C-alpha cells in the first residue's frame, strides 16, 4: 500500500472485524495501485481465505462494464438515435421513438419482462431482449426513471450485438481488457468465485413502503429472492448476463476505473466518456422510491453518497454492497468487492472506506 493511506487500512480492518465473509478494496491512480487490501473468507463454509487473486460475482457492477463498452462504441451506437435504427423489431407496441440514451439511462419504461420468464430464461439476454421487443412500456419513455435491474442487461446486450455483430459478452471483455491488469469473466469460466452469503437481515428495496410496488420489485428480483444460493451456481456466473453476472477481482475493476479517470489511459474516447458521465436521468425511482442519478448506464454521485463524499463520481454499485467507480477530479479508480450481502439501509462498509480514501487524497 502506498504511503499516506493508513486511514484506509484502518477502515478496512474495521470492516473485516465485523465480517462473516471476505472483502477486497483496491484503489488505482495513474495506472499505479495505491491501495490493495483483502481479507476474510472467500468461502466461509469451507474456510477458504480471500486472497489477492480472489474473484467474485459483481452483480450490477457488471452494468458499469457494459456502460463502458457502450461508450467505447459511441461512433456506432448513437445515444440520440432511436433504438429501431439498430434493432427494428424493438419498435413494436409503441416503442418506435425510444432512444438508445433512454435505454441506457433507465427511462425506457421496461423494468420487467412480461409475461414473466421461466427461471432458465431469466438470465438469458437474448430471450429477454426478444420478449421486451414485443412489450409495451409501462410509461411514456423518458418521462420517469426507474432502475431496470435485469432488463437493462437484456436491452443493452442486444444493442451491442446489433451494432457489432459479435457476442456482447466478448465485446465487454475486450473493452475491459484494453486496460493493463484489468480482466472480467463473462464468456469463460472464472477461477473458483467467492461464495456469496447473505447477512441475516438482508432485504431488497429498503426505501419502499408501498405494498403494490413491492410486488413489482419481487417480480423484478425473483431470481435473487426465490433461491438465495442461485448466484453460487455455474448457471449464474457462466450466463454472461450483462445486468449482473460478470466475475472479477477488485484490483482489475479498480484498474479499469482508474484508466477511465485518466484520459491518457482510458479505453473510451474523451468526448464519448464525457457524454456518458453527464446526467441523463435523475429523480425518485418510480418503482423503488430511491433517489437516482444516471449517465449513459453509469450511476453518478447522488444524494445518498453512493460513491462517497466526492461530488463528481461515476461507476456502478452491486447488490449487497459492492461499489466500483471513479473520482475523475482525483484521477482515481476504486473497487470494493465483497461476498457478504448487506441491506442498503444498514450497510456502511463502502461509505466508511470511501470516506477514509477521500480524507487521504485531500483536495482534487
C-alpha positions in Angstrom: 0.0 0.0 0.0 1.3 3.5 -0.9 2.3 5.8 1.9 -0.4 8.1 3.2 -3.3 5.7 3.1 -3.2 4.3 6.6 -6.7 5.6 7.4 -8.0 3.4 4.6 -6.2 0.4 6.0 -7.7 1.1 9.4 -11.2 1.4 7.9 -10.8 -1.9 6.1 -9.7 -3.6 9.3 -12.9 -2.4 10.9 -14.9 -3.8 8.0 -13.3 -7.2 8.3 -13.6 -7.3 12.1 -17.4 -7.5 11.7 -17.4 -9.8 8.6 -18.5 -13.4 8.3 -17.3 -13.5 4.7 -14.5 -11.6 3.0 -13.8 -8.5 1.0 -11.2 -6.6 -1.0 -10.7 -2.9 -1.6 -8.4 -1.5 -4.3 -7.5 2.0 -5.4 -5.6 2.9 -8.6 -4.3 6.3 -9.7 -2.2 6.9 -12.8 -2.0 3.2 -13.5 -0.4 2.6 -10.1 -2.1 0.7 -7.3 -2.4 3.0 -4.2 -4.3 0.5 -2.1 -4.6 -3.3 -2.3 -6.4 -4.8 0.6 -8.1 -8.1 1.1 -9.1 -10.4 3.9 -11.7 -12.6 5.5 -13.2 -15.7 3.9 -13.9 -16.3 0.3 -15.8 -19.4 1.3 -17.0 -19.3 4.9 -18.3 -22.8 4.8 -15.1 -24.3 3.6 -12.8 -21.9 5.4 -11.1 -20.7 2.2 -9.5 -17.4 2.7 -9.9 -14.4 0.5 -6.6 -14.0 -1.4 -5.1 -11.3 -3.7 -6.4 -13.3 -6.7 -10.0 -13.9 -5.4 -12.8 -13.1 -7.8 -16.5 -12.7 -7.1 -19.8 -12.0 -8.9 -20.1 -8.3 -9.4 -23.9 -8.3 -9.5 -24.9 -4.9 -11.0 -21.3 -3.8 -11.0 -21.5 -5.6 -14.4 -23.6 -2.7 -15.7 -20.7 -0.3 -15.3 -18.5 -2.5 -17.5 -21.3 -2.8 -20.1 -21.8 1.0 -20.0 -18.0 1.4 -20.7 -18.4 -0.9 -23.7 -21.3 1.3 -25.0 -19.3 4.4 -24.6 -16.4 2.8 -26.5 -18.9 2.1 -29.3 -20.2 5.7 -29.4 -19.2 6.1 -33.0 -21.5 3.2 -33.9 -24.1 3.4 -31.1 -25.5 6.9 -31.0 -27.4 7.7 -27.7 -29.6 10.1 -29.6 -30.7 7.6 -32.2 -33.9 5.6 -31.9 -33.3 2.0 -30.9 -35.1 0.9 -34.1 -32.2 2.2 -36.2 -30.2 -0.8 -34.9 -33.0 -3.1 -33.8 -36.1 -2.7 -35.9 -38.2 -5.3 -34.1 -38.0 -3.2 -30.9 -40.4 -0.7 -32.4 -43.5 -2.9 -31.7 -46.1 -1.8 -29.1 -45.5 1.9 -29.5 -41.7 2.0 -28.9 -40.6 3.3 -32.3 -39.4 6.6 -30.8 -37.5 5.2 -27.8 -33.9 6.4 -27.9 -30.7 4.5 -27.1 -29.9 7.0 -24.4 -33.3 6.4 -22.7 -32.5 2.6 -22.5 -29.0 3.4 -21.1 -30.4 5.9 -18.5 -33.2 3.6 -17.2 -36.1 5.7 -18.5 -37.4 3.3 -21.2 -40.3 2.0 -19.0 -39.4 -1.7 -19.3 -38.3 -2.7 -15.8 -39.5 -6.3 -16.1 -40.3 -8.9 -18.7 -44.0 -9.6 -19.4 -45.0 -12.4 -19.4 -42.7 -13.4 -16.6 -39.9 -15.6 -17.9 -39.1 -19.1 -16.7 -36.1 -19.4 -14.3 -34.0 -20.8 -17.1 -34.7 -17.7 -19.2 -34.3 -15.0 -16.5 -30.5 -14.6 -17.2 -30.8 -15.2 -20.9 -30.2 -11.8 -22.5 -31.3 -12.9 -26.0 -34.6 -14.4 -24.8 -35.2 -11.3 -22.6 -34.5 -8.9 -25.4 -36.9 -10.7 -27.8 -39.7 -10.5 -25.2 -39.0 -6.9 -24.4 -39.1 -6.0 -28.2 -42.7 -7.2 -28.2 -43.7 -5.4 -25.0 -45.4 -2.1 -24.4 -43.6 0.3 -21.9 -45.2 0.9 -18.5 -45.0 4.7 -19.0 -44.0 7.1 -21.8 -40.3 6.6 -22.3 -38.2 9.4 -21.0 -40.8 10.7 -18.5 -39.9 8.6 -15.5 -36.7 7.0 -14.2 -36.7 3.5 -12.6 -33.9 1.1 -12.2 -34.1 -1.7 -14.8 -32.5 -4.3 -12.6 -32.3 -7.2 -15.1 -33.9 -5.8 -18.3 -31.2 -3.2 -18.7 -28.8 -6.0 -19.4 -31.2 -7.7 -21.9 -31.6 -4.4 -23.9 -28.0 -3.3 -23.8 -26.7 -6.8 -24.8 -29.0 -6.8 -27.9 -27.9 -3.3 -28.9 -24.2 -4.2 -28.6 -24.9 -7.4 -30.7 -26.8 -5.5 -33.3 -24.1 -2.8 -33.9 -21.1 -5.1 -33.7 -22.4 -8.4 -34.9 -20.4 -10.0 -32.0 -21.3 -11.7 -28.8 -21.8 -8.7 -26.4 -20.1 -10.5 -23.6 -16.9 -10.7 -25.7 -17.2 -7.1 -26.6 -17.3 -6.1 -22.9 -14.4 -8.4 -22.1 -12.4 -6.9 -24.9 -13.0 -3.3 -23.9 -12.1 -4.0 -20.2 -9.0 -5.9 -21.4 -7.7 -2.8 -23.1 -6.5 -1.7 -19.7 -3.4 -3.3 -18.4 -4.2 -5.6 -15.5 -8.0 -5.5 -16.0 -9.9 -8.6 -16.7 -13.5 -9.7 -16.4 -15.0 -13.2 -16.9 -18.2 -13.2 -19.0 -17.6 -15.8 -21.7 -15.1 -18.1 -19.9 -15.4 -20.0 -16.7 -13.9 -18.0 -13.8 -11.5 -19.5 -11.3 -13.5 -20.5 -8.1 -15.5 -17.4 -7.4 -16.0 -16.4 -3.8 -19.1 -18.0 -2.3 -21.9 -15.4 -1.8 -23.6 -15.3 1.6 -26.3 -13.0 2.9 -26.4 -11.1 6.2 -29.2 -12.5 8.3 -31.2 -9.3 7.8 -30.7 -8.9 4.1 -33.5 -7.1 2.3 -34.2 -5.5 -1.1 -35.6 -2.1 -1.8 -35.2 -0.7 1.7 -36.7 2.7 0.6 -40.0 1.2 -0.5 -43.2 1.0 1.7 -45.9 0.7 -1.0 -47.3 -2.9 -1.0 -48.3 -2.9 -4.6 -45.0 -1.7 -5.9 -43.3 -4.2 -3.5 -45.0 -6.9 -5.6 -43.4 -5.4 -8.7 -40.0 -5.4 -7.0 -40.5 -9.1 -6.1 -41.2 -9.8 -9.7 -38.1 -7.9 -10.9 -35.8 -9.6 -8.4 -37.4 -13.1 -8.2 -34.2 -14.7 -9.5 -32.5 -13.4 -6.3 -35.4 -13.9 -3.9 -36.5 -17.4 -4.7 -33.2 -19.1 -4.3 -30.5 -17.5 -2.1 -27.9 -19.8 -3.4 -28.6 -19.4 -7.2 -25.8 -16.9 -7.5 -23.3 -19.6 -6.5 -24.3 -21.9 -9.2 -22.4 -22.0 -12.6 -25.7 -21.2 -14.3 -25.5 -17.7 -12.9 -21.8 -16.8 -13.3 -21.5 -18.5 -16.6 -24.6 -17.0 -18.1 -22.7 -13.8 -19.0 -25.9 -11.7 -18.3 -24.9 -8.1 -18.7 -27.2 -7.0 -15.8 -25.3 -8.8 -13.1 -23.3 -12.0 -13.9 -19.7 -10.8 -14.5 -17.0 -12.1 -12.3 -13.8 -10.2 -11.5 -11.4 -9.2 -8.8 -11.3 -5.8 -7.1 -7.8 -5.0 -8.4 -9.0 -5.5 -12.0 -12.0 -3.3 -11.7 -10.1 -0.6 -9.9 -7.6 -0.6 -12.8 -10.4 -0.1 -15.3 -12.0 2.8 -13.4 -8.6 4.3 -12.8 -8.0 4.3 -16.5 -11.4 5.9 -17.2 -10.4 8.6 -14.8 -7.1 9.2 -16.7 -7.5 10.4 -20.3 -4.1 9.1 -21.2 -5.1 5.5 -20.3 -8.8 5.4 -21.0 -10.2 2.8 -23.3 -13.0 5.2 -24.2 -12.5 8.4 -26.2 -12.6 11.5 -24.0 -15.7 13.1 -25.8 -17.7 9.9 -25.6 -16.9 9.4 -21.9 -17.7 13.0 -21.0 -21.1 12.5 -22.6 -21.7 9.2 -20.8 -21.0 10.6 -17.4 -23.2 13.7 -17.8 -26.6 13.5 -16.1 -29.2 11.9 -18.4 -31.8 11.0 -15.8 -32.4 11.8 -12.1 -35.2 11.7 -9.6 -37.0 9.3 -7.4 -37.2 5.7 -8.7 -40.8 5.2 -10.0 -40.8 1.7 -8.6 -38.3 1.7 -5.6 -38.7 5.3 -4.2 -34.9 5.5 -4.1 -33.2 8.7 -5.3 -31.3 8.0 -8.6 -29.0 9.8 -10.9 -27.8 8.2 -14.1 -25.5 8.9 -17.0 -25.5 6.6 -20.0 -25.5 3.5 -18.0 -23.3 4.7 -15.2 -24.6 5.6 -11.8 -23.4 9.1 -10.8 -22.8 10.8 -7.5 -26.2 11.1 -5.8 -27.9 12.4 -2.7 -27.2 9.2 -0.8 -23.5 9.4 -1.3 -23.3 6.1 -3.1 -19.8 7.0 -4.3 -18.6 8.7 -1.2 -18.1 12.3 -0.3 -16.7 13.3 -3.7 -19.2 15.4 -5.7 -18.1 14.3 -9.1 -18.1 10.5 -9.5 -19.3 7.7 -11.7 -19.4 3.9 -11.7 -21.8 1.3 -10.6 -22.8 -0.4 -7.3 -23.6 -4.1 -6.9 -26.3 -5.8 -4.9 -25.3 -6.4 -1.3 -22.7 -3.8 -1.0 -20.2 -3.8 -3.9 -19.1 -0.3 -5.0 -16.9 0.3 -8.1 -16.2 3.7 -9.7 -14.0 6.7 -10.4 -13.3 10.1 -9.0 -12.1 11.9 -12.1 -11.1 15.1 -10.3 -8.5 13.0 -8.4 -7.7 10.6 -11.2 -8.7 7.7 -9.0 -10.5 4.4 -9.7 -11.7 2.1 -6.8 -13.4 -1.2 -6.2 -14.9 -2.6 -3.1 -15.9 -6.2 -3.6 -17.4 -8.5 -1.0 -19.2 -11.8 -0.8 -21.3 -10.9 2.2 -24.5 -9.2 1.1 -26.0 -6.5 3.4 -29.2 -4.5 3.1 -28.6 -1.0 1.8 -30.1 0.9 4.8 -27.7 -0.7 7.3 -24.6 -1.2 5.1 -21.9 1.4 5.8 -18.8 -0.5 4.7 -18.2 1.2 1.3 -19.1 4.6 2.8 -16.5 4.1 5.5 -13.8 3.1 3.1 -14.6 5.9 0.6 -14.7 8.4 3.4 -11.3 7.3 4.6 -9.9 7.4 1.0 -11.2 10.9 0.5 -9.5 12.1 3.6 -6.2 10.7 2.4 -6.4 12.2 -1.0 -7.1 15.8 0.0 -8.3 18.5 -2.4 -8.6 17.4 -6.1 
